[in-house]
């Protein structure tokens, strides 16, 4: 997972952007308000997507080392984990 190609990076970035917009605007899960929260959410979702395949396994459709379904699940899970930790800390 460390030595990924640029296209894999872009796929994870698109997954991170889509997951963040869904959580930020559709479900109103905003651990940090404003533009800073949006950028941080994209980073957290990208990281979750990157960790998705090693954690959830390698299955179904993929491009290179990025498996789409585990990457999407990982992005959602890490975003929600970040939101729960931020809320438990009292940072709204």
Number of C-alpha atoms within 10 A of each C-alpha: 11 5 7 11 12 9 12 19 14 12 18 25 19 15 23 28 21 16 22 28 17 14 18 19 11 9 10 10 17 20 22 18 11 10 9 10 15 20 14 15 28 24 18 25 32 30 19 26 31 27 20 25 22 15 13 14 13 17 11 9 11 14 10 10 14 25 24 21 19 25 30 22 20 26 31 24 17 20 29 19 14 16 19 14 13 15 14 10 9 9 10 11
